[in-house]
Amino acid sequence: MKVSWEYYVMNHLENFFEWFLVQEILIQVLIVVGLFTVLALVGVLLYYVIKGIAYLIYYLLKGIYHIIRGVCLGIYKIFEGLYYMISSKPKPVKQENDVREEEIPASQKQNIRTKTTVNPVEVKKEVKYVDSEILFCTECGSRFSANMKEHLTSEGIGFCPNCGKQFRVAEGMKSYV
């Protein structure tokens, strides 16, 4: 006996529609909203499942690639070491900054700019240390007053009254100011 799937599906749909139309209008609206919500959630869930499987496959293949690359590089280095050991030739030393002129095409030589590194300049406040021989401000040339000499002796620090330049007494020189 042959089963008619079309009849089977249509029979269930007709039963659902009959049940749906018997319900009140508020319940019909809630059923429609619920169906759309369930369909949206199924779509989002399906999207994230497919995305997760794609990421899993991608990172699995990436890991396999790196493993194979590492194994091949190790085999290459083993054979390279064996070659230099058997042939008794010295292994050439690579320098990072060693760039030969032949390796750079003529078209790219024009585009090469020299790399300059700019070191940040640290701005320091200039402080003059006073010893017994300095009697004048090095900035404006005014003579140290007796009051300023006293302040330098007692505090170890002073400022020029004209320009505001800071002066400090050098260690062991307080008695000479």
CNS distance restraints for C-alpha pairs under 8 A (distance, minus, plus):
assign (resid   4 and name CA) (resid   8 and name CA) 6.39 0.50 0.50
assign (resid   5 and name CA) (resid   9 and name CA) 6.13 0.50 0.50
assign (resid   6 and name CA) (resid  10 and name CA) 6.11 0.50 0.50
assign (resid   7 and name CA) (resid  11 and name CA) 5.94 0.50 0.50
assign (resid   8 and name CA) (resid  12 and name CA) 6.56 0.50 0.50
assign (resid   9 and name CA) (resid  13 and name CA) 6.28 0.50 0.50
assign (resid  10 and name CA) (resid  14 and name CA) 6.07 0.50 0.50
assign (resid  11 and name CA) (resid  15 and name CA) 6.29 0.50 0.50
assign (resid  12 and name CA) (resid  16 and name CA) 6.22 0.50 0.50
assign (resid  13 and name CA) (resid  17 and name CA) 6.15 0.50 0.50
assign (resid  14 and name CA) (resid  18 and name CA) 6.13 0.50 0.50
assign (resid  15 and name CA) (resid  19 and name CA) 6.26 0.50 0.50
assign (resid  16 and name CA) (resid  20 and name CA) 5.98 0.50 0.50
assign (resid  17 and name CA) (resid  21 and name CA) 6.03 0.50 0.50
assign (resid  18 and name CA) (resid  22 and name CA) 6.37 0.50 0.50
assign (resid  19 and name CA) (resid  23 and name CA) 6.81 0.50 0.50
assign (resid  20 and name CA) (resid  28 and name CA) 6.68 0.50 0.50
assign (resid  21 and name CA) (resid  28 and name CA) 7.71 0.50 0.50
assign (resid  23 and name CA) (resid  27 and name CA) 6.27 0.50 0.50
assign (resid  23 and name CA) (resid  28 and name CA) 6.29 0.50 0.50
assign (resid  24 and name CA) (resid  28 and name CA) 6.25 0.50 0.50
assign (resid  25 and name CA) (resid  29 and name CA) 6.25 0.50 0.50
assign (resid  26 and name CA) (resid  30 and name CA) 6.31 0.50 0.50
assign (resid  27 and name CA) (resid  31 and name CA) 6.07 0.50 0.50
assign (resid  28 and name CA) (resid  32 and name CA) 6.24 0.50 0.50
assign (resid  29 and name CA) (resid  33 and name CA) 6.15 0.50 0.50
assign (resid  30 and name CA) (resid  34 and name CA) 5.94 0.50 0.50
assign (resid  31 and name CA) (resid  35 and name CA) 6.08 0.50 0.50
assign (resid  32 and name CA) (resid  36 and name CA) 6.27 0.50 0.50
assign (resid  33 and name CA) (resid  37 and name CA) 6.08 0.50 0.50
assign (resid  34 and name CA) (resid  38 and name CA) 6.08 0.50 0.50
assign (resid  35 and name CA) (resid  39 and name CA) 6.12 0.50 0.50
assign (resid  36 and name CA) (resid  40 and name CA) 6.08 0.50 0.50
assign (resid  37 and name CA) (resid  41 and name CA) 6.12 0.50 0.50
assign (resid  38 and name CA) (resid  42 and name CA) 6.07 0.50 0.50
assign (resid  39 and name CA) (resid  43 and name CA) 6.15 0.50 0.50
assign (resid  40 and name CA) (resid  44 and name CA) 6.21 0.50 0.50
assign (resid  41 and name CA) (resid  45 and name CA) 5.97 0.50 0.50
assign (resid  42 and name CA) (resid  46 and name CA) 5.95 0.50 0.50
assign (resid  43 and name CA) (resid  47 and name CA) 6.10 0.50 0.50
assign (resid  44 and name CA) (resid  48 and name CA) 6.29 0.50 0.50
assign (resid  45 and name CA) (resid  49 and name CA) 6.12 0.50 0.50
assign (resid  46 and name CA) (resid  50 and name CA) 6.14 0.50 0.50
assign (resid  47 and name CA) (resid  51 and name CA) 6.06 0.50 0.50
assign (resid  48 and name CA) (resid  52 and name CA) 5.92 0.50 0.50
assign (resid  49 and name CA) (resid  53 and name CA) 6.20 0.50 0.50
assign (resid  50 and name CA) (resid  54 and name CA) 6.12 0.50 0.50
assign (resid  51 and name CA) (resid  55 and name CA) 6.20 0.50 0.50
assign (resid  52 and name CA) (resid  56 and name CA) 6.05 0.50 0.50
assign (resid  53 and name CA) (resid  57 and name CA) 6.17 0.50 0.50
assign (resid  54 and name CA) (resid  58 and name CA) 6.06 0.50 0.50
assign (resid  55 and name CA) (resid  59 and name CA) 6.05 0.50 0.50
assign (resid  56 and name CA) (resid  60 and name CA) 5.96 0.50 0.50
assign (resid  57 and name CA) (resid  61 and name CA) 6.09 0.50 0.50
assign (resid  58 and name CA) (resid  62 and name CA) 6.10 0.50 0.50
assign (resid  59 and name CA) (resid  63 and name CA) 5.99 0.50 0.50
assign (resid  60 and name CA) (resid  64 and name CA) 6.23 0.50 0.50
assign (resid  61 and name CA) (resid  65 and name CA) 6.06 0.50 0.50
assign (resid  62 and name CA) (resid  66 and name CA) 6.32 0.50 0.50
assign (resid  63 and name CA) (resid  67 and name CA) 6.17 0.50 0.50
assign (resid  64 and name CA) (resid  68 and name CA) 6.13 0.50 0.50
assign (resid  65 and name CA) (resid  69 and name CA) 5.99 0.50 0.50
assign (resid  66 and name CA) (resid  70 and name CA) 6.01 0.50 0.50
assign (resid  67 and name CA) (resid  71 and name CA) 6.18 0.50 0.50
assign (resid  68 and name CA) (resid  72 and name CA) 6.08 0.50 0.50
assign (resid  69 and name CA) (resid  73 and name CA) 6.04 0.50 0.50
assign (resid  70 and name CA) (resid  74 and name CA) 6.06 0.50 0.50
assign (resid  71 and name CA) (resid  75 and name CA) 6.20 0.50 0.50
assign (resid  72 and name CA) (resid  76 and name CA) 6.09 0.50 0.50
assign (resid  73 and name CA) (resid  77 and name CA) 6.18 0.50 0.50
assign (resid  74 and name CA) (resid  78 and name CA) 6.18 0.50 0.50
assign (resid  75 and name CA) (resid  79 and name CA) 6.28 0.50 0.50
assign (resid  76 and name CA) (resid  80 and name CA) 6.02 0.50 0.50
assign (resid  77 and name CA) (resid  81 and name CA) 6.01 0.50 0.50
assign (resid  78 and name CA) (resid  82 and name CA) 6.16 0.50 0.50
assign (resid  79 and name CA) (resid  83 and name CA) 6.01 0.50 0.50
assign (resid  80 and name CA) (resid  84 and name CA) 6.41 0.50 0.50
assign (resid  81 and name CA) (resid  85 and name CA) 6.06 0.50 0.50
assign (resid  82 and name CA) (resid  86 and name CA) 5.91 0.50 0.50
assign (resid  83 and name CA) (resid  87 and name CA) 5.90 0.50 0.50
assign (resid  84 and name CA) (resid  88 and name CA) 5.53 0.50 0.50
assign (resid  84 and name CA) (resid  89 and name CA) 5.33 0.50 0.50
assign (resid  84 and name CA) (resid  90 and name CA) 6.58 0.50 0.50
assign (resid  84 and name CA) (resid  91 and name CA) 6.33 0.50 0.50
assign (resid  85 and name CA) (resid  89 and name CA) 7.18 0.50 0.50
assign (resid  94 and name CA) (resid  98 and name CA) 7.62 0.50 0.50
assign (resid  99 and name CA) (resid 103 and name CA) 7.22 0.50 0.50
assign (resid 100 and name CA) (resid 104 and name CA) 7.29 0.50 0.50
assign (resid 104 and name CA) (resid 108 and name CA) 6.59 0.50 0.50
assign (resid 104 and name CA) (resid 109 and name CA) 6.60 0.50 0.50
assign (resid 105 and name CA) (resid 109 and name CA) 6.51 0.50 0.50
assign (resid 106 and name CA) (resid 110 and name CA) 7.32 0.50 0.50
assign (resid 107 and name CA) (resid 111 and name CA) 7.54 0.50 0.50
assign (resid 108 and name CA) (resid 112 and name CA) 6.45 0.50 0.50
assign (resid 127 and name CA) (resid 165 and name CA) 7.86 0.50 0.50
assign (resid 127 and name CA) (resid 166 and name CA) 5.78 0.50 0.50
assign (resid 127 and name CA) (resid 167 and name CA) 5.86 0.50 0.50
assign (resid 127 and name CA) (resid 168 and name CA) 6.93 0.50 0.50
assign (resid 128 and name CA) (resid 166 and name CA) 6.66 0.50 0.50
assign (resid 128 and name CA) (resid 167 and name CA) 4.80 0.50 0.50
assign (resid 128 and name CA) (resid 168 and name CA) 6.07 0.50 0.50
assign (resid 129 and name CA) (resid 167 and name CA) 5.60 0.50 0.50
assign (resid 129 and name CA) (resid 168 and name CA) 4.56 0.50 0.50
assign (resid 129 and name CA) (resid 169 and name CA) 5.13 0.50 0.50
assign (resid 129 and name CA) (resid 170 and name CA) 5.21 0.50 0.50
assign (resid 130 and name CA) (resid 134 and name CA) 6.29 0.50 0.50
assign (resid 130 and name CA) (resid 167 and name CA) 6.29 0.50 0.50
assign (resid 130 and name CA) (resid 168 and name CA) 5.77 0.50 0.50
assign (resid 130 and name CA) (resid 169 and name CA) 4.68 0.50 0.50
assign (resid 130 and name CA) (resid 170 and name CA) 5.88 0.50 0.50
assign (resid 130 and name CA) (resid 173 and name CA) 7.97 0.50 0.50
assign (resid 130 and name CA) (resid 177 and name CA) 7.93 0.50 0.50
assign (resid 131 and name CA) (resid 169 and name CA) 6.42 0.50 0.50
assign (resid 131 and name CA) (resid 170 and name CA) 6.26 0.50 0.50
assign (resid 131 and name CA) (resid 173 and name CA) 5.93 0.50 0.50
assign (resid 131 and name CA) (resid 176 and name CA) 7.14 0.50 0.50
assign (resid 131 and name CA) (resid 177 and name CA) 6.67 0.50 0.50
assign (resid 132 and name CA) (resid 173 and name CA) 7.01 0.50 0.50
assign (resid 132 and name CA) (resid 176 and name CA) 5.04 0.50 0.50
assign (resid 132 and name CA) (resid 177 and name CA) 5.00 0.50 0.50
assign (resid 135 and name CA) (resid 143 and name CA) 5.99 0.50 0.50
assign (resid 135 and name CA) (resid 144 and name CA) 5.54 0.50 0.50
assign (resid 136 and name CA) (resid 141 and name CA) 5.56 0.50 0.50
assign (resid 136 and name CA) (resid 142 and name CA) 5.49 0.50 0.50
assign (resid 136 and name CA) (resid 143 and name CA) 4.29 0.50 0.50
assign (resid 136 and name CA) (resid 144 and name CA) 5.43 0.50 0.50
assign (resid 137 and name CA) (resid 141 and name CA) 4.76 0.50 0.50
assign (resid 137 and name CA) (resid 142 and name CA) 5.39 0.50 0.50
assign (resid 137 and name CA) (resid 143 and name CA) 6.31 0.50 0.50
assign (resid 137 and name CA) (resid 144 and name CA) 6.80 0.50 0.50
assign (resid 137 and name CA) (resid 160 and name CA) 6.71 0.50 0.50
assign (resid 137 and name CA) (resid 165 and name CA) 7.79 0.50 0.50
assign (resid 139 and name CA) (resid 163 and name CA) 7.29 0.50 0.50
assign (resid 139 and name CA) (resid 165 and name CA) 6.93 0.50 0.50
assign (resid 140 and name CA) (resid 162 and name CA) 7.38 0.50 0.50
assign (resid 140 and name CA) (resid 163 and name CA) 6.45 0.50 0.50
assign (resid 142 and name CA) (resid 162 and name CA) 7.41 0.50 0.50
assign (resid 144 and name CA) (resid 148 and name CA) 6.08 0.50 0.50
assign (resid 144 and name CA) (resid 149 and name CA) 6.66 0.50 0.50
assign (resid 144 and name CA) (resid 160 and name CA) 7.59 0.50 0.50
assign (resid 145 and name CA) (resid 149 and name CA) 6.33 0.50 0.50
assign (resid 146 and name CA) (resid 150 and name CA) 6.20 0.50 0.50
assign (resid 147 and name CA) (resid 151 and name CA) 6.22 0.50 0.50
assign (resid 148 and name CA) (resid 152 and name CA) 6.07 0.50 0.50
assign (resid 148 and name CA) (resid 158 and name CA) 6.60 0.50 0.50
assign (resid 148 and name CA) (resid 159 and name CA) 7.76 0.50 0.50
assign (resid 148 and name CA) (resid 160 and name CA) 7.93 0.50 0.50
assign (resid 149 and name CA) (resid 153 and name CA) 6.13 0.50 0.50
assign (resid 149 and name CA) (resid 177 and name CA) 6.19 0.50 0.50
assign (resid 150 and name CA) (resid 154 and name CA) 6.14 0.50 0.50
assign (resid 150 and name CA) (resid 177 and name CA) 7.95 0.50 0.50
assign (resid 151 and name CA) (resid 155 and name CA) 5.66 0.50 0.50
assign (resid 151 and name CA) (resid 156 and name CA) 7.13 0.50 0.50
assign (resid 151 and name CA) (resid 157 and name CA) 7.10 0.50 0.50
assign (resid 151 and name CA) (resid 158 and name CA) 6.38 0.50 0.50
assign (resid 152 and name CA) (resid 156 and name CA) 4.61 0.50 0.50
assign (resid 152 and name CA) (resid 157 and name CA) 5.09 0.50 0.50
assign (resid 152 and name CA) (resid 158 and name CA) 5.44 0.50 0.50
assign (resid 152 and name CA) (resid 168 and name CA) 7.17 0.50 0.50
assign (resid 152 and name CA) (resid 169 and name CA) 6.53 0.50 0.50
assign (resid 152 and name CA) (resid 174 and name CA) 7.61 0.50 0.50
assign (resid 152 and name CA) (resid 177 and name CA) 7.34 0.50 0.50
assign (resid 153 and name CA) (resid 157 and name CA) 7.99 0.50 0.50
assign (resid 153 and name CA) (resid 169 and name CA) 7.58 0.50 0.50
assign (resid 153 and name CA) (resid 174 and name CA) 5.25 0.50 0.50
assign (resid 153 and name CA) (resid 175 and name CA) 7.07 0.50 0.50
assign (resid 153 and name CA) (resid 177 and name CA) 6.20 0.50 0.50
assign (resid 154 and name CA) (resid 174 and name CA) 7.98 0.50 0.50
assign (resid 156 and name CA) (resid 168 and name CA) 5.69 0.50 0.50
assign (resid 156 and name CA) (resid 169 and name CA) 5.12 0.50 0.50
assign (resid 156 and name CA) (resid 174 and name CA) 7.16 0.50 0.50
assign (resid 157 and name CA) (resid 166 and name CA) 7.31 0.50 0.50
assign (resid 157 and name CA) (resid 167 and name CA) 5.75 0.50 0.50
assign (resid 157 and name CA) (resid 168 and name CA) 4.43 0.50 0.50
assign (resid 157 and name CA) (resid 169 and name CA) 6.30 0.50 0.50
assign (resid 158 and name CA) (resid 166 and name CA) 5.90 0.50 0.50
assign (resid 158 and name CA) (resid 167 and name CA) 5.27 0.50 0.50
assign (resid 158 and name CA) (resid 168 and name CA) 6.45 0.50 0.50
assign (resid 159 and name CA) (resid 164 and name CA) 5.33 0.50 0.50
assign (resid 159 and name CA) (resid 165 and name CA) 5.40 0.50 0.50
assign (resid 159 and name CA) (resid 166 and name CA) 4.56 0.50 0.50
assign (resid 159 and name CA) (resid 167 and name CA) 5.97 0.50 0.50
assign (resid 160 and name CA) (resid 164 and name CA) 4.73 0.50 0.50
assign (resid 160 and name CA) (resid 165 and name CA) 5.26 0.50 0.50
assign (resid 160 and name CA) (resid 166 and name CA) 6.68 0.50 0.50
assign (resid 160 and name CA) (resid 167 and name CA) 7.80 0.50 0.50
assign (resid 169 and name CA) (resid 173 and name CA) 6.42 0.50 0.50
assign (resid 169 and name CA) (resid 174 and name CA) 6.30 0.50 0.50
assign (resid 170 and name CA) (resid 174 and name CA) 7.37 0.50 0.50
assign (resid 173 and name CA) (resid 177 and name CA) 6.91 0.50 0.50
